[in-house]
Amino acid sequence: MRVKIGEETREVRTLWREGRTVWMIDQRKLPHKFEITATNHHAETADAIRNMVLRGAGAIGVAGAYGMAQAAMEAEHLKPEEFEGYLETAAERLRRTRPTAVNLFHAIDRCLRAASGPVQERVRRVVSEADAVAEEDLAASRRIGEYGAALIGDGFRVLTHCNAGALAFIDYGTALSPIRFAHRQGKKVFVYVDETRPRCQGARLTAWELQQEGIPYAVIVDNAAGYFMSRGEVDMVIVGADRIAANGDVANKIGTYEKAVLARENGIPFYVAAPRMTFDLGCGTGDEIEIEERDAEEVLGMWGVGEDGAPSRVLIAARGTPARNPAFDVTPARYVTGVITEKGVLRPPYSESIRRTFGG
């Protein structure tokens, strides 16, 4: 990811590992402040996932894998049975952080399966598997960009929802990856960025990424998407995903379902971009996906910076106002034009194309 820091432009990954230390961009402080923070213990990495220092299905998955690598290294001097217990406890701690994005669970399970042999060999295998998860994430998001860019015509106006960019993965992203590649190919692309209440990942993160890349965009309020669609100002919609069921139902940031219905009503292609790690072949339909519900305070107030540049939070509803805050919703497969993966673009019927491409 290209990041402008002062007068310098640097290539930075969203997160990476150096020994027992995991480094990550603190996404809570963007776009007003760019800061890299570190975790030195698997419990700290779990807290970073839970508290949304980083977020996005791919980044959560890689962070979970890195957390398992940290746990393995923390336990390298234990006896085999103690090592196994420590690793299982760490896995459960990491699993409890966020329930919806399946990348996290796939990554943890892969690391657990890798832990075989004598303790030192287990440590080596778990660390190697965690690094493999990260590199596969990077390669998959790059290929998604290559496949997806072919769907974007010169002059296209693309609507996005939430942030499924480099910040949500190791780099490139999913929904933003095709846009990046199309832009670098010289195509003129304009992006409508849904603000994505209540945490405003679109306004804060997607807009920041596009600004860094020099891609033209405009932030719009979530309930303006239909307006621009009805006026013929949107050529396609691309969103990411946190979990895709075996039948093609898609769990993604709350509000995605509305955008899919509006796109269908207005004859606009609606694409989902996601790697193999986001598919849950053991989940038959979207009805089986656990939807995370977060603190009501996220709905009742907003964070920002004042004119003095200091971070602050303001209430936007009366104190004591009740609120509901589901973090995700499920878009039925019938609204999805195609799913852009590292293996190509999957088409309906998804129960067949998913099975044919990824097995299960």
C-alpha positions as a LaTeX table, in Angstrom:
\begin{tabular}{lrrr}
\hline
Residue & $x$ (\AA) & $y$ (\AA) & $z$ (\AA) \\
\hline
Met1 & 0.00 & 0.00 & 0.00 \\
Arg2 & 1.35 & 3.42 & $-0.96$ \\
Val3 & 1.28 & 5.83 & 1.97 \\
Lys4 & 2.32 & 9.48 & 1.88 \\
Ile5 & 4.15 & 10.41 & 5.07 \\
Gly6 & 5.14 & 14.04 & 4.86 \\
Glu7 & 6.92 & 14.51 & 1.54 \\
Glu8 & 7.80 & 10.83 & 1.28 \\
Thr9 & 5.73 & 8.03 & $-0.30$ \\
Arg10 & 6.36 & 4.60 & 1.21 \\
Glu11 & 5.13 & 1.06 & 0.56 \\
Val12 & 3.67 & $-0.22$ & 3.84 \\
Arg13 & 1.84 & $-3.42$ & 4.72 \\
Thr14 & $-1.20$ & $-3.29$ & 6.97 \\
Leu15 & 0.49 & $-5.68$ & 9.42 \\
Trp16 & 3.60 & $-7.83$ & 9.55 \\
Arg17 & 5.58 & $-9.99$ & 11.95 \\
Glu18 & 9.16 & $-9.63$ & 13.20 \\
Gly19 & 10.01 & $-12.41$ & 15.64 \\
Arg20 & 7.47 & $-12.34$ & 18.45 \\
Thr21 & 6.38 & $-8.80$ & 17.60 \\
Val22 & 3.42 & $-8.05$ & 15.35 \\
Trp23 & 3.38 & $-4.57$ & 13.84 \\
Met24 & 0.16 & $-3.02$ & 12.52 \\
Ile25 & $-1.32$ & 0.26 & 11.36 \\
Asp26 & $-3.62$ & 1.59 & 14.10 \\
Gln27 & $-6.77$ & 2.02 & 12.01 \\
Arg28 & $-8.67$ & 3.73 & 14.83 \\
Lys29 & $-6.55$ & 6.84 & 14.31 \\
Leu30 & $-6.91$ & 7.14 & 10.56 \\
Pro31 & $-7.33$ & 9.31 & 8.57 \\
His32 & $-6.18$ & 12.06 & 10.92 \\
Lys33 & $-3.05$ & 10.33 & 12.19 \\
Phe34 & $-0.89$ & 7.58 & 10.71 \\
Glu35 & 0.58 & 5.46 & 13.49 \\
Ile36 & 2.09 & 1.98 & 13.61 \\
Thr37 & 1.74 & 0.05 & 16.85 \\
Ala38 & 3.09 & $-3.27$ & 18.07 \\
Thr39 & 1.88 & $-6.27$ & 20.06 \\
Asn40 & 4.36 & $-8.56$ & 21.78 \\
His41 & 2.09 & $-11.28$ & 23.18 \\
His42 & $-0.80$ & $-13.25$ & 21.69 \\
Ala43 & $-3.18$ & $-11.76$ & 24.29 \\
Glu44 & $-2.24$ & $-8.26$ & 23.09 \\
Thr45 & $-2.88$ & $-9.29$ & 19.50 \\
Ala46 & $-6.28$ & $-10.66$ & 20.51 \\
Asp47 & $-7.09$ & $-7.34$ & 22.19 \\
Ala48 & $-6.04$ & $-5.47$ & 19.03 \\
Ile49 & $-8.49$ & $-7.54$ & 16.98 \\
Arg50 & $-11.30$ & $-7.11$ & 19.53 \\
Asn51 & $-10.75$ & $-3.37$ & 19.91 \\
Met52 & $-10.48$ & $-2.85$ & 16.14 \\
Val53 & $-6.93$ & $-1.55$ & 16.07 \\
Leu54 & $-7.12$ & $-3.54$ & 12.86 \\
Arg55 & $-10.23$ & $-4.89$ & 11.14 \\
Gly56 & $-11.30$ & $-6.48$ & 7.88 \\
Ala57 & $-11.64$ & $-10.20$ & 7.21 \\
Gly58 & $-8.19$ & $-10.77$ & 5.76 \\
Ala59 & $-6.32$ & $-8.65$ & 8.30 \\
Ile60 & $-8.18$ & $-10.32$ & 11.15 \\
Gly61 & $-7.26$ & $-13.73$ & 9.75 \\
Val62 & $-3.58$ & $-12.89$ & 9.41 \\
Ala63 & $-3.54$ & $-11.29$ & 12.87 \\
Gly64 & $-5.10$ & $-14.47$ & 14.26 \\
Ala65 & $-2.39$ & $-16.55$ & 12.59 \\
Tyr66 & 0.32 & $-14.25$ & 13.90 \\
Gly67 & $-1.25$ & $-14.50$ & 17.37 \\
Met68 & $-0.93$ & $-18.29$ & 17.14 \\
Ala69 & 2.72 & $-17.90$ & 16.10 \\
Gln70 & 3.31 & $-15.69$ & 19.14 \\
Ala71 & 1.63 & $-18.26$ & 21.39 \\
Ala72 & 3.77 & $-21.07$ & 19.98 \\
Met73 & 6.94 & $-19.09$ & 20.60 \\
Glu74 & 5.77 & $-18.15$ & 24.10 \\
Ala75 & 5.33 & $-21.85$ & 24.90 \\
Glu76 & 8.49 & $-23.21$ & 23.26 \\
His77 & 10.05 & $-24.26$ & 26.61 \\
Leu78 & 6.99 & $-26.17$ & 27.87 \\
Lys79 & 6.49 & $-29.91$ & 27.93 \\
Pro80 & 4.50 & $-31.33$ & 24.96 \\
Glu81 & 1.21 & $-31.67$ & 26.85 \\
Glu82 & 1.63 & $-28.20$ & 28.37 \\
Phe83 & 2.47 & $-26.76$ & 24.96 \\
Glu84 & $-0.69$ & $-28.26$ & 23.48 \\
Gly85 & $-2.83$ & $-26.83$ & 26.28 \\
Tyr86 & $-1.25$ & $-23.38$ & 25.95 \\
Leu87 & $-1.84$ & $-23.33$ & 22.20 \\
Glu88 & $-5.48$ & $-24.43$ & 22.57 \\
Thr89 & $-6.09$ & $-21.72$ & 25.19 \\
Ala90 & $-4.54$ & $-19.10$ & 22.92 \\
Ala91 & $-6.66$ & $-20.30$ & 20.01 \\
Glu92 & $-9.84$ & $-19.95$ & 22.06 \\
Arg93 & $-8.83$ & $-16.45$ & 23.18 \\
Leu94 & $-8.30$ & $-15.40$ & 19.59 \\
Arg95 & $-11.53$ & $-17.04$ & 18.38 \\
Arg96 & $-13.59$ & $-15.05$ & 20.90 \\
Thr97 & $-12.49$ & $-11.68$ & 19.52 \\
Arg98 & $-14.81$ & $-11.36$ & 16.47 \\
Pro99 & $-17.44$ & $-13.98$ & 15.54 \\
Thr100 & $-18.42$ & $-13.24$ & 11.92 \\
Ala101 & $-15.29$ & $-13.10$ & 9.74 \\
Val102 & $-14.43$ & $-16.73$ & 8.96 \\
Asn103 & $-10.85$ & $-15.96$ & 7.87 \\
Leu104 & $-9.96$ & $-15.76$ & 11.56 \\
Phe105 & $-11.21$ & $-19.27$ & 12.28 \\
His106 & $-9.63$ & $-20.78$ & 9.16 \\
Ala107 & $-6.26$ & $-19.23$ & 10.07 \\
Ile108 & $-6.34$ & $-20.44$ & 13.68 \\
Asp109 & $-7.35$ & $-23.96$ & 12.64 \\
Arg110 & $-4.56$ & $-24.11$ & 10.06 \\
Cys111 & $-2.00$ & $-23.20$ & 12.73 \\
Leu112 & $-3.38$ & $-25.81$ & 15.11 \\
Arg113 & $-3.21$ & $-28.51$ & 12.45 \\
Ala114 & 0.39 & $-27.57$ & 11.73 \\
Ala115 & 1.46 & $-28.16$ & 15.35 \\
Ser116 & 2.89 & $-31.69$ & 15.10 \\
Gly117 & 6.11 & $-33.37$ & 16.20 \\
Pro118 & 8.45 & $-32.42$ & 19.06 \\
Val119 & 7.81 & $-29.03$ & 20.69 \\
Gln120 & 10.56 & $-27.16$ & 18.81 \\
Glu121 & 9.29 & $-28.60$ & 15.54 \\
Arg122 & 5.73 & $-27.60$ & 16.47 \\
Val123 & 6.87 & $-24.04$ & 17.06 \\
Arg124 & 8.63 & $-23.93$ & 13.70 \\
Arg125 & 5.62 & $-25.38$ & 11.90 \\
Val126 & 3.10 & $-23.01$ & 13.51 \\
Val127 & 5.23 & $-19.95$ & 12.76 \\
Ser128 & 5.76 & $-21.12$ & 9.18 \\
Glu129 & 2.02 & $-21.70$ & 8.73 \\
Ala130 & 1.22 & $-18.24$ & 10.08 \\
Asp131 & 3.62 & $-16.66$ & 7.62 \\
Ala132 & 2.07 & $-18.75$ & 4.83 \\
Val133 & $-1.40$ & $-17.41$ & 5.71 \\
Ala134 & $-0.06$ & $-13.86$ & 5.34 \\
Glu135 & 1.67 & $-14.49$ & 2.03 \\
Glu136 & $-1.37$ & $-16.29$ & 0.62 \\
Asp137 & $-3.53$ & $-13.34$ & 1.65 \\
Leu138 & $-1.23$ & $-10.99$ & $-0.22$ \\
Ala139 & $-1.12$ & $-13.16$ & $-3.35$ \\
Ala140 & $-4.90$ & $-13.71$ & $-3.35$ \\
Ser141 & $-5.71$ & $-10.00$ & $-3.06$ \\
Arg142 & $-3.34$ & $-9.25$ & $-5.92$ \\
Arg143 & $-4.99$ & $-11.85$ & $-8.17$ \\
Ile144 & $-8.45$ & $-10.57$ & $-7.22$ \\
Gly145 & $-7.32$ & $-7.19$ & $-8.50$ \\
Glu146 & $-6.13$ & $-8.67$ & $-11.77$ \\
Tyr147 & $-9.35$ & $-10.60$ & $-12.41$ \\
Gly148 & $-11.60$ & $-7.81$ & $-11.19$ \\
Ala149 & $-9.97$ & $-5.04$ & $-13.21$ \\
Ala150 & $-11.18$ & $-6.74$ & $-16.39$ \\
Leu151 & $-14.76$ & $-6.08$ & $-15.25$ \\
Ile152 & $-14.19$ & $-2.33$ & $-14.91$ \\
Gly153 & $-14.64$ & $-0.32$ & $-18.06$ \\
Asp154 & $-12.88$ & 2.95 & $-18.83$ \\
Gly155 & $-14.90$ & 5.75 & $-17.27$ \\
Phe156 & $-16.75$ & 3.50 & $-14.82$ \\
Arg157 & $-18.27$ & 4.90 & $-11.65$ \\
Val158 & $-18.01$ & 2.29 & $-8.91$ \\
Leu159 & $-19.86$ & 2.25 & $-5.58$ \\
Thr160 & $-18.17$ & 0.68 & $-2.55$ \\
His161 & $-19.37$ & $-0.04$ & 0.98 \\
Cys162 & $-17.24$ & $-0.10$ & 4.14 \\
Asn163 & $-13.50$ & $-0.72$ & 3.67 \\
Ala164 & $-12.32$ & $-3.78$ & 1.79 \\
Gly165 & $-9.02$ & $-2.27$ & 0.77 \\
Ala166 & $-5.39$ & $-2.75$ & 1.72 \\
Leu167 & $-6.23$ & $-1.91$ & 5.33 \\
Ala168 & $-8.62$ & $-4.86$ & 5.47 \\
Phe169 & $-5.98$ & $-7.28$ & 4.16 \\
Ile170 & $-2.19$ & $-7.38$ & 4.04 \\
Asp171 & $-2.20$ & $-5.20$ & 0.93 \\
Tyr172 & $-4.27$ & $-4.46$ & $-2.20$ \\
Gly173 & $-7.56$ & $-5.52$ & $-0.53$ \\
Thr174 & $-10.52$ & $-7.20$ & $-2.18$ \\
Ala175 & $-13.17$ & $-4.70$ & $-3.32$ \\
Leu176 & $-10.56$ & $-1.97$ & $-3.83$ \\
Ser177 & $-7.99$ & $-4.24$ & $-5.50$ \\
Pro178 & $-9.75$ & $-4.29$ & $-8.92$ \\
Ile179 & $-10.13$ & $-0.52$ & $-8.70$ \\
Arg180 & $-6.40$ & $-0.09$ & $-7.94$ \\
Phe181 & $-5.42$ & $-2.30$ & $-10.87$ \\
Ala182 & $-7.85$ & $-0.60$ & $-13.27$ \\
His183 & $-6.47$ & 2.80 & $-12.23$ \\
Arg184 & $-2.88$ & 1.63 & $-12.72$ \\
Gln185 & $-3.85$ & 0.32 & $-16.17$ \\
Gly186 & $-4.79$ & 3.87 & $-17.11$ \\
Lys187 & $-8.56$ & 3.48 & $-16.92$ \\
Lys188 & $-10.53$ & 6.43 & $-15.64$ \\
Val189 & $-12.36$ & 5.22 & $-12.54$ \\
Phe190 & $-14.45$ & 7.23 & $-10.11$ \\
Val191 & $-15.50$ & 5.79 & $-6.75$ \\
Tyr192 & $-18.58$ & 6.59 & $-4.69$ \\
Val193 & $-17.56$ & 5.82 & $-1.10$ \\
Asp194 & $-20.38$ & 4.93 & 1.27 \\
Glu195 & $-19.56$ & 6.51 & 4.64 \\
Thr196 & $-20.60$ & 3.23 & 6.35 \\
Arg197 & $-22.09$ & 4.13 & 9.69 \\
Pro198 & $-21.66$ & 3.71 & 12.57 \\
Arg199 & $-17.84$ & 3.42 & 12.53 \\
Cys200 & $-17.56$ & 5.18 & 9.16 \\
Gln201 & $-14.91$ & 2.87 & 7.72 \\
Gly202 & $-15.77$ & 4.15 & 4.26 \\
Ala203 & $-15.35$ & 7.83 & 5.07 \\
Arg204 & $-12.33$ & 7.26 & 7.30 \\
Leu205 & $-10.47$ & 4.38 & 5.66 \\
Thr206 & $-11.58$ & 3.79 & 2.05 \\
Ala207 & $-11.44$ & 7.49 & 1.26 \\
Trp208 & $-7.97$ & 7.69 & 2.82 \\
Glu209 & $-6.72$ & 4.76 & 0.73 \\
Leu210 & $-8.09$ & 6.23 & $-2.49$ \\
Gln211 & $-6.54$ & 9.59 & $-1.64$ \\
Gln212 & $-3.15$ & 7.91 & $-1.12$ \\
Glu213 & $-3.50$ & 6.16 & $-4.49$ \\
Gly214 & $-4.68$ & 9.27 & $-6.35$ \\
Ile215 & $-7.98$ & 7.68 & $-7.44$ \\
Pro216 & $-10.89$ & 10.16 & $-7.84$ \\
Tyr217 & $-13.69$ & 9.62 & $-5.30$ \\
Ala218 & $-16.47$ & 11.23 & $-3.32$ \\
Val219 & $-17.79$ & 10.22 & 0.09 \\
Ile220 & $-21.59$ & 9.89 & 0.22 \\
Val221 & $-23.92$ & 9.19 & 3.12 \\
Asp222 & $-25.13$ & 5.60 & 3.21 \\
Asn223 & $-28.71$ & 6.49 & 2.28 \\
Ala224 & $-27.64$ & 8.45 & $-0.83$ \\
Ala225 & $-26.57$ & 5.35 & $-2.77$ \\
Gly226 & $-30.04$ & 4.77 & $-4.19$ \\
Tyr227 & $-30.21$ & 8.37 & $-5.35$ \\
Phe228 & $-27.06$ & 8.08 & $-7.45$ \\
Met229 & $-28.07$ & 4.66 & $-8.76$ \\
Ser230 & $-31.47$ & 5.94 & $-9.88$ \\
Arg231 & $-29.81$ & 8.79 & $-11.78$ \\
Gly232 & $-27.63$ & 6.40 & $-13.76$ \\
Glu233 & $-24.46$ & 7.60 & $-12.05$ \\
Val234 & $-23.30$ & 4.18 & $-10.81$ \\
Asp235 & $-22.01$ & 1.57 & $-13.27$ \\
Met236 & $-21.21$ & $-1.22$ & $-10.82$ \\
Val237 & $-20.99$ & $-2.05$ & $-7.12$ \\
Ile238 & $-18.05$ & $-3.93$ & $-5.59$ \\
Val239 & $-18.03$ & $-4.94$ & $-1.92$ \\
Gly240 & $-15.96$ & $-7.27$ & 0.21 \\
Ala241 & $-17.16$ & $-10.10$ & 2.44 \\
Asp242 & $-16.58$ & $-11.45$ & 5.92 \\
Arg243 & $-18.06$ & $-14.89$ & 5.27 \\
Ile244 & $-19.59$ & $-16.57$ & 2.21 \\
Ala245 & $-21.80$ & $-19.61$ & 2.72 \\
Ala246 & $-21.69$ & $-22.68$ & 0.49 \\
Asn247 & $-24.77$ & $-21.45$ & $-1.41$ \\
Gly248 & $-23.24$ & $-18.01$ & $-2.12$ \\
Asp249 & $-25.01$ & $-15.99$ & 0.60 \\
Val250 & $-22.68$ & $-13.19$ & 1.69 \\
Ala251 & $-22.16$ & $-11.73$ & 5.18 \\
Asn252 & $-20.60$ & $-8.28$ & 5.00 \\
Lys253 & $-20.74$ & $-4.93$ & 6.75 \\
Ile254 & $-24.23$ & $-3.81$ & 7.74 \\
Gly255 & $-25.88$ & $-2.01$ & 4.83 \\
Thr256 & $-24.50$ & $-4.30$ & 2.13 \\
Tyr257 & $-27.85$ & $-6.05$ & 1.72 \\
Glu258 & $-29.57$ & $-2.73$ & 1.03 \\
Lys259 & $-27.02$ & $-1.86$ & $-1.66$ \\
Ala260 & $-27.52$ & $-5.23$ & $-3.33$ \\
Val261 & $-31.30$ & $-4.80$ & $-3.47$ \\
Leu262 & $-30.94$ & $-1.27$ & $-4.83$ \\
Ala263 & $-28.47$ & $-2.45$ & $-7.46$ \\
Arg264 & $-30.87$ & $-5.16$ & $-8.62$ \\
Glu265 & $-33.74$ & $-2.67$ & $-8.80$ \\
Asn266 & $-31.64$ & $-0.34$ & $-10.95$ \\
Gly267 & $-30.06$ & $-2.99$ & $-13.18$ \\
Ile268 & $-26.54$ & $-2.45$ & $-11.84$ \\
Pro269 & $-24.04$ & $-5.33$ & $-11.53$ \\
Phe270 & $-23.29$ & $-6.19$ & $-7.89$ \\
Tyr271 & $-19.96$ & $-7.95$ & $-7.32$ \\
Val272 & $-18.44$ & $-9.40$ & $-4.19$ \\
Ala273 & $-14.65$ & $-9.71$ & $-3.97$ \\
Ala274 & $-13.25$ & $-12.36$ & $-1.62$ \\
Pro275 & $-10.51$ & $-15.01$ & $-1.41$ \\
Arg276 & $-10.89$ & $-18.72$ & $-0.64$ \\
Met277 & $-10.28$ & $-18.03$ & 3.07 \\
Thr278 & $-13.58$ & $-16.10$ & 3.26 \\
Phe279 & $-15.68$ & $-19.05$ & 2.06 \\
Asp280 & $-17.22$ & $-21.26$ & 4.74 \\
Leu281 & $-18.10$ & $-24.49$ & 2.96 \\
Gly282 & $-19.39$ & $-25.96$ & 6.20 \\
Cys283 & $-22.03$ & $-23.24$ & 6.38 \\
Gly284 & $-24.98$ & $-24.14$ & 4.14 \\
Thr285 & $-26.71$ & $-20.75$ & 3.96 \\
Gly286 & $-26.45$ & $-17.25$ & 5.33 \\
Asp287 & $-29.02$ & $-18.09$ & 8.00 \\
Glu288 & $-26.30$ & $-20.09$ & 9.79 \\
Ile289 & $-23.86$ & $-17.17$ & 10.06 \\
Glu290 & $-23.47$ & $-15.60$ & 13.51 \\
Ile291 & $-23.92$ & $-11.84$ & 13.26 \\
Glu292 & $-21.85$ & $-9.78$ & 15.67 \\
Glu293 & $-23.78$ & $-7.07$ & 17.55 \\
Arg294 & $-21.58$ & $-4.33$ & 18.92 \\
Asp295 & $-21.99$ & $-1.71$ & 21.63 \\
Ala296 & $-24.91$ & 0.67 & 21.15 \\
Glu297 & $-22.59$ & 3.58 & 21.95 \\
Glu298 & $-21.14$ & 3.30 & 18.44 \\
Val299 & $-24.55$ & 4.30 & 17.07 \\
Leu300 & $-25.30$ & 7.03 & 19.60 \\
Gly301 & $-22.07$ & 8.99 & 19.20 \\
Met302 & $-19.29$ & 9.73 & 16.72 \\
Trp303 & $-15.54$ & 10.19 & 16.96 \\
Gly304 & $-13.61$ & 12.82 & 15.07 \\
Val305 & $-11.12$ & 15.62 & 15.55 \\
Gly306 & $-11.85$ & 19.19 & 16.52 \\
Glu307 & $-10.52$ & 22.30 & 14.85 \\
Asp308 & $-7.53$ & 22.07 & 17.18 \\
Gly309 & $-6.76$ & 18.60 & 15.84 \\
Ala310 & $-7.52$ & 16.88 & 19.13 \\
Pro311 & $-9.62$ & 13.68 & 18.99 \\
Ser312 & $-13.05$ & 13.97 & 20.53 \\
Arg313 & $-16.38$ & 12.18 & 20.73 \\
Val314 & $-19.78$ & 13.83 & 20.45 \\
Leu315 & $-23.23$ & 12.49 & 21.26 \\
Ile316 & $-25.78$ & 12.57 & 18.43 \\
Ala317 & $-28.74$ & 11.23 & 20.43 \\
Ala318 & $-30.12$ & 12.00 & 23.86 \\
Arg319 & $-28.43$ & 10.24 & 26.77 \\
Gly320 & $-30.15$ & 7.00 & 27.60 \\
Thr321 & $-31.49$ & 6.47 & 24.07 \\
Pro322 & $-31.72$ & 2.73 & 23.28 \\
Ala323 & $-30.04$ & 1.52 & 20.08 \\
Arg324 & $-29.29$ & $-1.69$ & 18.18 \\
Asn325 & $-25.96$ & $-2.15$ & 16.45 \\
Pro326 & $-25.60$ & $-5.27$ & 14.26 \\
Ala327 & $-22.19$ & $-5.05$ & 12.61 \\
Phe328 & $-23.06$ & $-7.21$ & 9.58 \\
Asp329 & $-25.97$ & $-8.36$ & 7.44 \\
Val330 & $-26.45$ & $-11.18$ & 4.93 \\
Thr331 & $-27.02$ & $-10.62$ & 1.22 \\
Pro332 & $-28.81$ & $-13.57$ & $-0.44$ \\
Ala333 & $-26.87$ & $-15.11$ & $-3.32$ \\
Arg334 & $-29.62$ & $-14.20$ & $-5.80$ \\
Tyr335 & $-28.55$ & $-10.54$ & $-5.65$ \\
Val336 & $-24.87$ & $-11.25$ & $-6.42$ \\
Thr337 & $-23.80$ & $-10.89$ & $-10.05$ \\
Gly338 & $-20.44$ & $-12.57$ & $-9.46$ \\
Val339 & $-17.81$ & $-13.28$ & $-6.82$ \\
Ile340 & $-14.29$ & $-12.16$ & $-7.74$ \\
Thr341 & $-11.78$ & $-14.62$ & $-6.27$ \\
Glu342 & $-8.10$ & $-15.46$ & $-6.75$ \\
Lys343 & $-9.29$ & $-18.32$ & $-9.00$ \\
Gly344 & $-11.43$ & $-16.13$ & $-11.24$ \\
Val345 & $-14.97$ & $-14.77$ & $-11.21$ \\
Leu346 & $-17.57$ & $-17.22$ & $-9.90$ \\
Arg347 & $-21.06$ & $-17.06$ & $-11.39$ \\
Pro348 & $-24.47$ & $-18.49$ & $-10.39$ \\
Pro349 & $-25.50$ & $-21.08$ & $-9.45$ \\
Tyr350 & $-23.02$ & $-20.55$ & $-6.62$ \\
Ser351 & $-23.56$ & $-23.89$ & $-4.91$ \\
Glu352 & $-22.06$ & $-25.42$ & $-8.07$ \\
Ser353 & $-19.37$ & $-22.84$ & $-8.95$ \\
Ile354 & $-18.10$ & $-22.65$ & $-5.35$ \\
Arg355 & $-17.91$ & $-26.42$ & $-5.05$ \\
Arg356 & $-16.27$ & $-26.74$ & $-8.46$ \\
Thr357 & $-13.65$ & $-24.09$ & $-7.63$ \\
Phe358 & $-12.90$ & $-24.75$ & $-3.97$ \\
Gly359 & $-14.20$ & $-28.27$ & $-3.35$ \\
Gly360 & $-16.49$ & $-29.23$ & $-0.46$ \\
\hline
\end{tabular}
